[in-house]
Amino acid sequence: MANGAEAIYIVDDDPAVRDALSVVFNLEGFEVETFSDGDTFVQSASKTHPACVLLDVHMPGRSGIEILKALNAEHYPAPIFIISGQGDIPMAVEAIRNGAFDFIEKPFDAEAVVSRINDGISAMRKSQSDEPGVSFSGADQLTRREREVLSEITNGASNKEAGRTLGISPRTVEVHRARIMEKLGAKNAADLVRIVLGSN
């Protein structure tokens, strides 16, 4: 990364999307590297780590989901945002289950995308520096992101508030909440709080 500029990787087979996002992030002072296919990106991403990745879900060859699996996205040191069209919500949910940080729907609003990316980068850094210490039965089944969401929920945050704190959308918080409840066998939010607090 030249001159300490933060790098953003954009992976999309559509040159218009790559160009538009490159312009937006260059103007924000980021160093942008673009990839038109998943394989080239995976080779590069396993050697160097950008500040953030924007990954299209639909591409020829490997899909965004397959790329997330190849990178072991849950443990990747930078937030990976999935770019998806409005009809792709089930796929975006699957992406989050496979370690994507959040998803951004097309068409984009440039300002909103920049703000989401900046929030994501700072939330990821914060979580890496102070991982929530969670000790209750089943905690080891949860991913780092799920533990962060759980910590927000048990502190009484709404999906919207938790999303704001963690730099993700309320819909993404809902996906994590459903996964947490499934993993811990909680029937509802009160049950979830009981499981967590009952073990302390």
C-alpha positions as CSV (number, residue, x, y, z in Angstrom):
1,M,0.0,0.0,0.0
2,A,1.7,3.1,-1.2
3,N,2.1,6.1,1.1
4,G,0.0,4.5,3.8
5,A,-3.2,4.8,1.7
6,E,-5.7,2.1,2.6
7,A,-6.4,-0.4,-0.2
8,I,-9.8,-1.5,-1.3
9,Y,-10.2,-4.5,-3.5
10,I,-13.2,-4.5,-5.9
11,V,-14.1,-7.8,-7.4
12,D,-16.8,-7.6,-10.1
13,D,-17.0,-8.8,-13.6
14,D,-18.9,-5.7,-14.8
15,P,-16.3,-3.0,-15.9
16,A,-18.8,-0.2,-15.3
17,V,-19.2,-1.2,-11.7
18,R,-15.5,-1.5,-11.2
19,D,-14.9,1.9,-12.8
20,A,-17.6,3.7,-10.9
21,L,-16.5,2.3,-7.5
22,S,-12.8,3.0,-8.3
23,V,-13.6,6.6,-9.0
24,V,-15.6,7.0,-5.7
25,F,-13.0,5.4,-3.5
26,N,-10.0,7.1,-5.2
27,L,-11.7,10.4,-4.5
28,E,-11.9,9.3,-0.8
29,G,-8.2,8.7,-0.7
30,F,-8.2,4.9,-1.0
31,E,-5.9,2.9,-3.2
32,V,-8.1,0.8,-5.3
33,E,-7.3,-2.6,-6.9
34,T,-9.9,-4.2,-9.2
35,F,-10.4,-7.8,-10.2
36,S,-12.7,-9.1,-12.9
37,D,-12.8,-12.6,-11.7
38,G,-12.7,-14.5,-8.4
39,D,-9.6,-16.7,-9.0
40,T,-7.2,-13.8,-9.6
41,F,-8.6,-12.0,-6.6
42,V,-8.3,-15.1,-4.3
43,Q,-4.6,-15.5,-5.3
44,S,-3.9,-11.8,-4.5
45,A,-6.1,-11.7,-1.3
46,S,-4.2,-14.7,0.2
47,K,-0.9,-12.8,-0.1
48,T,-1.9,-9.2,0.8
49,H,-4.7,-7.9,3.0
50,P,-6.6,-4.8,2.0
51,A,-8.5,-2.6,4.4
52,C,-11.8,-3.8,2.8
53,V,-13.1,-6.0,-0.1
54,L,-16.2,-5.4,-2.2
55,L,-17.2,-8.6,-3.8
56,D,-19.9,-9.2,-6.4
57,V,-22.1,-12.2,-5.7
58,H,-22.7,-13.2,-9.3
59,M,-19.6,-13.7,-11.5
60,P,-18.6,-16.2,-14.1
61,G,-16.4,-19.0,-12.7
62,R,-16.4,-18.8,-8.9
63,S,-19.4,-17.2,-7.3
64,G,-19.0,-14.7,-4.4
65,I,-20.1,-17.4,-2.0
66,E,-17.4,-19.8,-3.3
67,I,-14.8,-17.1,-2.9
68,L,-15.9,-16.4,0.7
69,K,-15.4,-20.1,1.4
70,A,-12.0,-20.2,-0.4
71,L,-10.8,-17.2,1.7
72,N,-12.2,-18.6,5.0
73,A,-14.0,-15.2,5.2
74,E,-15.0,-15.6,8.8
75,H,-11.3,-15.3,9.7
76,Y,-10.2,-12.9,7.0
77,P,-8.6,-9.8,8.6
78,A,-10.6,-7.3,6.5
79,P,-14.4,-6.8,6.1
80,I,-15.8,-8.3,3.0
81,F,-18.9,-6.6,1.6
82,I,-21.0,-8.5,-0.9
83,I,-22.5,-6.5,-3.7
84,S,-25.9,-7.9,-4.7
85,G,-29.0,-6.9,-6.7
86,Q,-32.4,-6.6,-4.9
87,G,-33.5,-10.1,-5.9
88,D,-30.4,-11.6,-4.2
89,I,-31.4,-11.3,-0.6
90,P,-31.4,-15.1,0.1
91,M,-27.9,-15.2,-1.5
92,A,-26.8,-12.2,0.6
93,V,-28.0,-14.0,3.7
94,E,-26.0,-17.1,2.6
95,A,-23.0,-14.8,2.1
96,I,-23.2,-13.5,5.7
97,R,-23.4,-17.1,6.9
98,N,-20.2,-17.7,5.0
99,G,-18.3,-14.8,6.7
100,A,-19.3,-11.8,4.6
101,F,-19.3,-8.6,6.8
102,D,-22.4,-7.1,5.3
103,F,-24.0,-6.6,1.9
104,I,-24.6,-3.6,-0.3
105,E,-27.6,-3.6,-2.7
106,K,-27.4,-2.3,-6.2
107,P,-28.0,0.4,-7.4
108,F,-25.6,2.1,-5.1
109,D,-25.7,5.6,-3.6
110,A,-22.0,6.5,-3.6
111,E,-22.1,8.5,-0.4
112,A,-23.9,5.6,1.4
113,V,-21.4,3.0,0.2
114,V,-18.4,5.1,1.3
115,S,-20.0,5.6,4.7
116,R,-20.8,1.9,5.1
117,I,-17.3,0.9,4.1
118,N,-15.7,3.4,6.5
119,D,-17.9,2.2,9.3
120,G,-17.1,-1.4,8.5
121,I,-13.4,-0.8,8.5
122,S,-13.4,1.0,11.8
123,A,-15.8,-1.6,13.4
124,M,-13.6,-4.5,12.3
125,R,-10.5,-2.8,13.7
126,K,-12.3,-2.1,17.0
127,S,-13.5,-5.7,17.2
128,Q,-10.0,-7.0,16.6
129,S,-8.6,-4.9,19.4
130,D,-11.2,-5.7,21.9
131,E,-12.8,-9.0,21.2
132,P,-15.8,-9.5,23.6
133,G,-15.0,-12.1,26.3
134,V,-18.0,-14.4,26.3
135,S,-18.1,-17.4,28.6
136,F,-21.3,-19.4,28.6
137,S,-22.4,-22.8,27.4
138,G,-22.3,-22.8,23.5
139,A,-20.1,-19.7,23.2
140,D,-17.5,-21.7,21.3
141,Q,-20.0,-22.4,18.6
142,L,-20.4,-18.7,17.7
143,T,-18.2,-16.8,15.3
144,R,-16.5,-13.6,16.4
145,R,-19.1,-11.5,14.6
146,E,-22.0,-13.5,16.2
147,R,-20.5,-12.9,19.6
148,E,-20.3,-9.2,18.9
149,V,-24.0,-9.2,17.8
150,L,-25.0,-11.3,20.9
151,S,-23.2,-8.8,23.1
152,E,-25.2,-5.9,21.6
153,I,-28.5,-7.8,21.9
154,T,-27.9,-8.9,25.5
155,N,-27.1,-5.2,26.3
156,G,-30.6,-4.3,25.1
157,A,-29.7,-2.9,21.7
158,S,-32.2,-3.0,18.9
159,N,-31.2,-4.4,15.5
160,K,-30.8,-0.9,14.3
161,E,-28.6,0.2,17.2
162,A,-26.5,-3.0,17.1
163,G,-26.0,-2.4,13.3
164,R,-24.9,1.1,13.9
165,T,-22.4,0.1,16.6
166,L,-21.0,-2.8,14.5
167,G,-21.1,-1.0,11.1
168,I,-23.5,-3.4,9.5
169,S,-27.2,-3.2,8.3
170,P,-30.1,-4.1,10.6
171,R,-31.0,-6.9,8.2
172,T,-27.5,-8.4,8.7
173,V,-28.0,-8.2,12.5
174,E,-31.2,-10.1,12.0
175,V,-29.4,-12.8,10.1
176,H,-26.8,-13.2,12.8
177,R,-29.4,-13.1,15.5
178,A,-31.3,-16.0,13.8
179,R,-28.0,-18.0,13.5
180,I,-27.2,-17.3,17.2
181,M,-30.6,-18.5,18.4
182,E,-30.4,-21.6,16.2
183,K,-26.9,-22.5,17.5
184,L,-27.8,-21.8,21.2
185,G,-31.2,-23.4,21.0
186,A,-33.0,-20.2,22.1
187,K,-36.7,-19.8,21.4
188,N,-36.8,-16.0,21.6
189,A,-34.7,-13.0,22.7
190,A,-35.6,-13.4,26.4
191,D,-34.5,-17.0,26.2
192,L,-31.2,-15.9,24.6
193,V,-30.5,-13.4,27.4
194,R,-31.3,-16.1,29.9
195,I,-28.8,-18.5,28.3
196,V,-26.1,-15.9,28.3
197,L,-26.7,-14.4,31.7
198,G,-27.6,-17.6,33.4
199,S,-24.1,-19.0,32.8
200,N,-22.2,-16.0,34.2
